[in-house]
Every structure is written in C-alpha cells, then in structure tokens.
C-alpha cells in the first residue's frame, strides 16, 4: 500500500525568512490517498507575539500558545510521523517553506521538495480558471464547511483529505467488475476468421422434408 502524509500549518504571518513562525501543525496519514485515522497535532509557542491580523484568520491568540511546546520540542515527533512519505498540502510551497525554516532553526535539514504534492496545482489542472481555494473546492465537491469559521490546521487537514480524494478519484480505485478482472484481454478481441463448413443433408432427411412440404396448402414460396 502507498502511504502519504497530508499536513497544514497556521503561522504568525506570511514570511518565514523575516521572522514569522509556525504556531500550529496538523498532519494526517493516508494510505492509497484515503485517511487511516492516524494523526499528528501540535499547538506551538512561536517565541514571538501573534499579530492581531493573523489571529483574525486562524483565531489563535497569544493566550492560546502560552506554555505550549516550542518547535524544537516537537520536531523529532513530527519528522517521525512524516517518515519518508510524500507530503500533501494545499498551496504546498507555503507550508514547506515554514516547516523548512523551522527545521533549519533547530539545525535540521529542510524538507525535500521532491516529496511535495500540491493539491492547489492538482485543482488548477482540473479546474483551470476557476476559484480553487479550499473553501471553493469544498463547495464544488459538496463537502460540509459548517465547522470552518476560522482557519484551523486539523480541521483544514480533514477537509483537504476529502477534497484530495475527489481530486484523485481515490474512492473509485480498484472498483472494477470481477468478471472484467477474470477475463484475459484475448476474450475481448475480435474472433479469428473461420473456414465455412457446409452442412451435409442425407437423402433420407431430404425426402422427409419434401414430404412435409407437400402437405402444406399453397405455401407462399411456391407462388409466382
């Protein structure tokens, strides 16, 4: 089976290289692109103030993160959960950039971008020229958004997992008719040309047929 990790972050702002930090990380495990129920979650002390404009987006305040672990304290557990699996995120360069910046701060290598699976790219390929935010995709796929009053990393992961299933056709994989699986390709090919074989009628059978026809009253095929 194929394992991947879908993850999301909430941050103090938009620029990890100029001091913005991760304050929330959520990740869920997928097998064959379907959630297994296994997850990783951490609310973090970003070691700086959370701006009011950021709080308006995700609802996390300085009071919420007071006394929470710092990134350095959860990095090993997060990386163990990630393992070497592909990493799925919506607008993945944003989340990769922040996690990589946090890893580098604690002396660890950044995430390998070759592991990146960006659902925003998948959505733009499928719906070019259309809105492809997480909210827009949820509405398009009729996924319940009623609980999403603010950005929340774990809820966003759960919603994105449903979106990802729709984008990849995950729930339909392997659903083929058993009869189709059992029949080899040759069964669907046109039959080879066969040499006609004439049907030989005995004299006895021919005489019996003519006697039967003689009993019919004015058969149509004998009329001019």
N, C-alpha and C positions, 0 to 999 in steps of 0.2 A: 504494500500500500504506500501511497505518496503522502508524506507529512509536509505541512507548511504552517507558518505562523502568521496570523493576521493581527496587526497591532495599531495603536493610535496613541498620540500624546496630547497633553494640554500644556501650555507654556506661559511664561510671563510676557511674551511678545513675539516678534517675528524674526529677530536677528540673533541667532546663537553666537555669532562671531563678535558681537558687540555687547555681550553681557546678558542677553535673555537666557532663561534657564527652563528646564523641564520641571513641571510640578505634578504631573500625573502621567502614569504609563499603564496601559492595559493591553493585554495580548491574549488571544485565544488560539487553541490548537485546532487545526483542520486535518482530516485525513480524506484524501481524494476530494478536497475542496469542501467538505462538509464538517461542521463543528462537532467535536467529540465531547464537549463539556469541560475539558481541562483548560485552566486559565491562569494568568499571572496578573497581579494588580499591585500597584504601589502609588500612594499619595506621598509627595516628597516636600521636604523643606528646601526651597530653591536658594537659600542663603542670600536672599535679597528681597525687597518689597515687591508685592504683586500690584502692578498699576491698576487703577480703577477701571480703565477701558478694557483691560484683559478680563477682569472679574465680570464685567457685563457680558462677556462672551461665554465663559465657562462656569461662572458662579462660584469660583474658588477664591476665598479671601485669605489674608494673612493669618487670621484666627484659625482657619481650617488646617493650615500646614504647620502651625506651631507645635513643636515637639515631634514632628514626623521625621522619619529617617532621611538622611541625605543620600544623593545618588550613589556615592561611593559605597554605601552600606547595602545597596540592593543590586549593584552592578553584576556581581557574580551569579546571583539567583536569576536575574533577567537573562544573562547570557546562557546559563544552563537550560533555561526554558526555550530560548531561541534555538539552541544547539546549532546544527549546520543547515537548518531548513530554509527554504525560500521564505522571504518576508514580504507580506502583502499589506499595503496601506493605500489610503486614498490621498492623492497628491503626495506620493511616497517620498519625493526628494525633500519635502519639508520635514517629515518625521525622521528620515535618515539623517538629515543634517543636524537636527537637535540631538539625537541619540549619539551620533558620532562625536559631536562636540563635547558631550558629557563624558564619553568614554576616554577621549583624549585628555580631558582634565584630570582623570584619575590614572593616567599612564597606560591605558589600554588601546589596542588598535581600533580604528573606526570600523563601522560596518562595511562589508564588501558590497559595493553597488551592484555587482553581478547577481546578488541574491534578491534584488528588488523586483517586486511585481506591483505595478501601479494601476489600481482599479480606475483611476481617472483617465489614464491612457486607454484602457480597455473600453471604458464608456464612450470616449470620444471617437474611437474606431467604430463602435456600434451605432452611436447616435451623433454623427457629425453635425456641427452647427446648432446643437440643442443644449439647454442647460444640463450640466452633469455634476452638480453638487450632490452631496449625499442626500440632502432633503429632496432634490429634484428626482433623483433615481428612486428613492423610496416611494415617492408619489407615482412615478411611472410604473413601478412594479407592484403597486398596491400593497406596500409594506406599512404597517401601523407606526405612525410617528407621534402618537399622542403623548408619549412619555418624554419626548425630546423638547423640553422647554429651554434648556441651555445645552451647550456642548459638554459632553461627559464622556471620558475616554472609554469606559467599559460599555456604556450603552451604545456609543458610536461603533464600537467593535461588533457588537451583536447585530446592529442594523446593517453594518457593512458586510457582515458574513452572509446575511440574507441577500443583499444586493449582489455579492460576489457569486453566489450560487446561481442567480438569474443570469449574470453576465457570462458565466462559463457553461451554463446548461448542466451544472453538477448533478442535480437530482434525476436527470434523464439518462445519465451514463450507465451503460450496461443493460438498459431495459430493451432487450431485443427478444423477439419471439423464439421460443425454444426450438421450434421446427426450423427456423432460419439458421439457428446455430448448428443444428444437427446435419443439415443438408450441405454437402460439399458444393463448391462453385459449379462443378460439372453438371449438377442437377438443374441449373438454371440456363445452361447453354442450349442452343437450338439442336435438335436431334440430327444425327448424320443422315445423309441421303441413303435410302434403301432401294435395292433392286426389286421391282414389282414381281410378284409371284402369282401366275394365273391359277384360277380355281378350276379344277377338273371335275366335270359332272358325268356320272356314269350313265349308260344308255337306259338303265332301269329307272333312274331318277328322272331323266328327261321324259320318258314315256309316261311316268306317273304325273308329271307336271302338265303335260299336254292333255291327259285325260281329265285333269281337274279343270283346266281352262275350257275344255269342250262343254262342261256343264254350266258355264256362266252364260246368262242371257244377254246377248248383244253387248259385249264388252266394248268400251269406248275406243280402245287402241286398235280394234279391228275395223272401225268405221272409216270410210274415205273422207 
